[in-house]
Amino acid sequence: MELRYGSANEQMRHALARIAPGTPLRDGIERVVRAKAGALLVLDDGPDVLSICSGGFLVDAPYSPQRLSELAKMDGAIIISEDGGRIARANVHLVPDPTVPTSETGTRHRTAERVARSLAVPVVSASEEMGVINVYAGGGKRQLQEIGRLLERANQALQTLERYKTRLDDSISNLTAVEVEDVATLRDVASVVQRGEMVHRIADEIETMIVELGVDARLLRLQLDELYGEIDDELELVVADYVADDRTAADTLTEMSRLTDDEVHDLRRAAATLHRIADVSDLSQSVAPRGLRLLHRTNRLSSDSATAIARHFEGLSKLQRATVEDLEAVNGVDATTAAEVRETLARVTESAILDQYN
């Protein structure tokens, strides 16, 4: 399964994966916390990091949890190589750009956030008094939670995902039904786009929890893969059927991902991401699909052939009335493919109508 998320999330997940349960780095950090010691770890030893280091001493030794625990007894920061295999320096005083904004109050946490934000490197800060572990990466901060509590939250999120996935499936089924009857409205399409983004955001958060849980997340991974399935592919096809000619489905899905939660809940705002010429304030206006989504249900029909057929007939309404001979007139479509397309469209139409009235 592949989720859509930005580079900031990718950076945070990469950092979480490096210190997830079962990794040598996590073992070392937990040793520090159990010893009631604090720690400031920079998980990169590139030139930019070394340029803000002052004092301390060169270690340049293979990483081990025991060695990290011993070095954390000193006050300064510890610099660990990007691959996590070597401790570069210890007892270092970090001098990040003081103009970089930070919301932290403690000296260690302020330094950690400023280093992470200014150099775009992952930084881990362990509190000496509270035993709290914070990860700074991708411009954000994440506090590591106790495994049992995180598992409980992840399971609750999975239940929420299941409910939203059911609503999305219902919206897609409704859209199919109104499409085959040629009575689709902008509201029907916007509802699918909106609910698809909600499902994605929940799945995205669960994905981050899975990365954070490391070896303890095997069952969660299986459940998420089963629930999330091919949602992104289906959403792309829905959007491709209605998006403006000068835009792609990816453009709309990216724009949706950048909306705030409140904006996502606004159907008109979701409709606006399609960038159609008509006034999006009128959600009851009729819209006509290109037919790509239903064409992709035909076995062994390539994306190029589906696009060629959709362009030839200029909409699902004309496509539904097309005969096998009409379909054969499309460049690259032979008799066998034409018959399969005709049969698929007839089957989808019949199924959608039956589902609507049952």
Salt bridges, closest charged atoms under 4 A:
ASP27 OD1 - ARG31 NE 3.42
GLU30 OE2 - ARG26 NE 3.13
ASP45 OD2 - ARG86 NH2 2.54
ASP60 OD1 - ARG86 NH1 2.97
GLU70 OE1 - LYS73 NZ 3.09
GLU104 OE2 - LYS141 NZ 2.78
GLU113 OE2 - ARG117 NE 3.30
ASP169 OD2 - LYS165 NZ 2.95
GLU179 OE1 - ARG293 NH2 2.79
GLU197 OE1 - ARG4 NH2 3.25
GLU197 OE2 - ARG201 NE 2.73
ASP204 OD1 - ARG13 NH2 2.44
GLU205 OE2 - ARG142 NH2 3.27
GLU205 OE2 - ARG153 NH2 3.98
GLU207 OE2 - ARG221 NH2 2.87
GLU212 OE1 - ARG142 NE 2.66
ASP225 OD1 - ARG221 NH1 3.71
ASP232 OD1 - ARG4 NE 3.67
GLU234 OE2 - ARG293 NH1 3.39
GLU234 OE2 - ARG297 NH2 3.99
ASP245 OD1 - ARG290 NH2 2.63
GLU255 OE1 - ARG247 NH2 3.01
GLU255 OE2 - ARG269 NH1 3.87
GLU255 OE1 - HIS275 NE2 2.89
ASP261 OD1 - ARG201 NH1 2.71
GLU314 OE1 - LYS318 NZ 3.83
GLU340 OE2 - ARG300 NH2 3.01
